[in-house]
Amino acid sequence: MNTITLSLNRLKYLFIEYFVLYWKRDLIIFASFPLAKIILSHLNAPFPVEFVIFTTSIILVGASNFFGNELRGMNYLMRPANTGEKLITNILLVHIYITTFLLLSGLFGIFIAELLSAHQTRIPLITDVRDLLTARRFWEILFAVQSFFIFTSIYFKKNAILKTLLFLAILFFVSLIIFIIGDKLNKICFVPHFMPLFDFLFNRLLIEYEWIFHLFNYVVIAFFWGLSYLRLKRTEV
């Protein structure tokens, strides 16, 4: 099938197929957020909406690995849509649909908890919602991580989310070891102000040249989109 030409009818078919398969799961998740918020509010425990959105969205992406099951993988490859259409559907479902319904569910939970609270605080509620919606760094990092999980859900044939988390854990420990070794070498070489200077330059870079941070996130997102397309195309072949 032509991998360049896009068809709105085929895209519509892919979206309909997703909702037919997963509407019950999504409805349960949507309803569970307000319930969790109400219970935690009753226990005077925090409800970190950003953390819940972040973790739940990447779990959903990782769990949507079409190639973890041979029959499901064959069905996915035989769908009447080209590589570009499948990737666009995945991107829109992850970045737009899943993220939006998790956000709305979290905000709905906060609103319901406030209605049931004996001490209703409208102004802090409005402030929290505004801060969440305008947290540019959070959304950029979220989309970058989501794009990475989109790629790994295509790259790994089985247990995609477990393999991805294992890879990230290894990467974290390797980075930690490198940092510790660098710090030890820094002390051995008697350069006591090297690490403070590095921290100062890094913090100054984020503050004065914040556009580099934003640009990096956009590059990461586009990079993993491209890798996902190439991997999916190769898998179809």
SULBEL-V840113 format. One record per helix or strand of 3 or more residues. SS is the DSSP state (A for helix, B for strand). FROM is the first residue (numbers start at 1). TO is the last residue. Records with the same first field share a line. If there is no record, write none. Layout:
SS=FROM-TO ; FROM-TO
//
This chain:
A=8-42 ; 49-63 ; 70-77 ; 83-116 ; 122-133 ; 136-155 ; 160-188 ; 194-208 ; 210-236
//
